[in-house]
Amino acid sequence: MKKKINHIIAIGLMATSVALFTHCNKFDQEPQGEWYEGEQKGAAGTYEAEVFGMYGKIRASSITSGLPALAVHSFRSEDAEKGSNAGDSADSKNVDEFNYVATNALVSQYYDGNYELIFAANTVIDKINNADQASLAETDKVNRGEAHFFRAYAFFNLVRAFGEVPLINFSVKSRDEANKPKASVEKIYAQIDADLAIAERDLPRMWPTTFVGRLTWGAARALHARTYMMRSNWQEMYTASVDVINSGLYNLSADYNKIFRETGENGPGSIFELQCTFDKAYGAEQVGSTFAQVQGVRGSGQWDFGWGFNCPTQDLADAFEAGDPRKDETLLYFAKNIAEANAMQPNTPYGEKPIANNDVVNKYYNKKVYTDPALRRTNSKFGYWFNIRLIRYSDVLLMAAEAANELGNSAEALNYLEQVRARARRTSSTPVLPAVTTTNQSDLRTAIRHERRVELGMEFDRFYDLVRWNIDVETLHNAGKASYQVKHRLFPLPQTQIDRSNGVLVQTLIIN
């Protein structure tokens, strides 16, 4: 496989150094995210290296690609479970079972990782704001937009997970400067709105292919719609999502059975996709991610794809309508012995029948991180090259549908909903997924919520949908998670942060 030195990026969670590393070309495609000196074609800004470091931070285990992120975003819903085996990762089990403690290491890592991203963004923003504004190049302004996006993204993660958190929106020079009391949820969201407004102003609509995966206006506007969605601000959610739709920058031309394969990366429906790669000379989180490894089949030998966490539940499997092709693109089927494997249908598109260890507790694995066997044989079994899809166009269409319905425009809502169902439908060889025709607001609301569940299954944030719809208690109890209470919408602040604050931070949540 052809390799070339083509990236400059700051690596590691706290690293400030910049490292050159090689990029592994996937199949015969052009490399993903060719960001390197000499081929930047005038797009390099003064703060480029620091901004590239933020891409590395957001790709790290604590925010998107590992157990901390999956525990916070996924385990708590009815559609996902911890997976692995019964004795593996007590911290994951405690989150899955809503046994919250302030000393949970995964939750603490999630908190710390997001603040590390915020601190990095603050540094760049302060440098740019303190520079001679008349001399700022357009590329410097783009770097500023990227930094504001990353800060908004991290604060959005924190406010959903913890509620009130310290609002640190300045460059921190000492630990004492960062020792701030919690700010209200309203103030956190006001900061997010301000950051995303700047990102929308400064980020480009598109990048040259040299910079595939870098942040755009569409990513910022779509994230803004998502933040309004969490607040049930239907008008602003509608405006933001429709802005993205009307831009004409994205579409659903890629079939659903292609978008989560390596050949479907950075497709026309991808709005924000983290670029990952593989090189034996560097660790997974320096140039790639552990996203596929953490969720890969927990087997042995050729079937050892990873750790086996974050697994779809039978509840999710049962949620799909008959014949919905998205079911087999979300659930990876496996056996526990050769006899079971001989009796099962192989998984598409590679014709594999993975055999997992006998001690796994799940029924399925997440197929949306299922890697190509040819790349496994050439690179690694663990899929470090697998990109992470964070915002897809279908999500924006469903946000527009939900907002339009809540605003009383059922016809427009039906149009956006049907676009998503039509794309899923055409993947099947038999007539499935008839168009939704109801104009009753309540019935249409149910249909849109169902569509979000099956279209976005196992991709993050199902739990937050349940919370914002205020059906979390009922839904989770019906799924057998009877210990869940409203207080479990939020995590307690990490005890380490409480201790370090010397009384500035106060734990207000009731812990189990």
C-alpha positions, 0 to 999 in steps of 0.5 A: 500500500502506497504511503507518503508523508502528508500531514502535519498535526499536533498529536496526543491529548496534551501534546504541543509538539507538531509531528510529521507522519505518513498516511496510508492510502485506502484502496486506490483512492486519494489519501484522506485529509492531505494536510501538509506543507508544500501542498497547501495551495495557499490555504495555510494560516499562521495558526494552522499547526495549532488548529490541526492539533484540535482535530487530533484532540477531538478524534481522541478516545475521550471525546469521540473514539473510545470508551469514555465517549461511548459510555456517555453518548451511547450506553445510556440509551435503550438501543445500546449496551456495554457489551464485551463480557460481564466482568470487563470495565466496571466503569462502563457497567456503572454507566450502563446501569446508571450507577453514577459515582463521581469517581468514574474514570470514564466520565472524568476522562470525558470531562477532561478531554473536552476541556483540553479541547476548549483550552486549546481553542481558547489559546488560538482564539486569544492569539488571533483576537490579540493580533493586528486585525488589519493584518489578519489573512483570510486563512487566519480568520478560517483558523479562528472559525475552526477554533470557535467550532471546536470550543462550541462542540466541546461545551455542547458535549459538557452542558448535555452531560453535566449541565452547569459547568465552568465557563472558561472562554479565555486562554488559561495561563495558570491553574488558578485562572481555570478554577471557576465556579459553575455557570448556568446552562443558559450562559453555556448555551449563549457561549455556544451560540456566539462561537457557532455564529463566528464559525458560520461567518469564518468557515468556508462552504467547501475545501479543496480535496487537499483538505477533505474533512476540515470544518466548513460552514455546513458543519457549523450550521448543522451543529447549531441546528443540533444545539437548538434541537436540544433546547426545543427551539423549533424556529431556530432549529428549523432555520439552521437546518433548512439553511444547510438543506438549501445550500445544495452542498449535500445530498443523499445520492450515496446508498445507505449500504455504502456510506459506512464502508471505507469506500464511502468515506467523505461522501456527499451526505457527510457534513462532519467526518473525522479523518482517520488513517493507519501507520505502523510507525505511530500509535492508533490515536496519533494518526487514526483512532480506536473507534472501530477497535473498541466496538469490534468483534470480541473474538480470537485469531482472525475474528479478533476485531477488538474489544466488543463494546457498545453493542446494539440491543434486541430493542433496536433490532425490533424497532426496524420495519419489516424489510428495512435494509438499514437493519442489516447495515446497523447490526453485525451478526456473529456466531459463538462456534463453528456450528453456529457459523455454518448455520447463519447467513453471512454478513454483507458485503464481505460474506463473513461469519465472525465467531465471537468468544463464548463469554460475550454478553451481547447479541449483535455488534455495531456494523457501522464500524465493520471494516474491510477484511482486505484492509485488515489483512494489510494493515491491522485487525483493529480498523484504526483507519476507519473515519468517524461520521459525526454529522450526516445530511440525513440527520439535518433532514430529520431535524428540519422535519421535526422542527417543521412539524412542531411549527405546524407545517406537516407538508414540509415535514413530510417532504424531508422525512420522505427523502430519508425513507426514499434513500433507505427504500431504494437499497432494498430489492423489494417494496419496503418503507411506504411513504408516510402520509399522515398530516396529524401532528402527533402521528407525524411526530411519532413517525419522525422520531422512529425515523431518527432511531433507525436512520441514526442507530448506533451513531451517538446521541439516542439517549439525548433524543429521549431526554429532550422528548421527555420520554427517557424514563418511560422508554428506559423502564420499558427496555428493562433499565428500571434503575433509571431516574430523571436525575440520571440525565446528568453526571456528577462532576468528577470528584478530582475536579471538586477536590482541586477547586478548594470549594469553588466547585460544588457537587449539587447532584444526588449521587447513587 
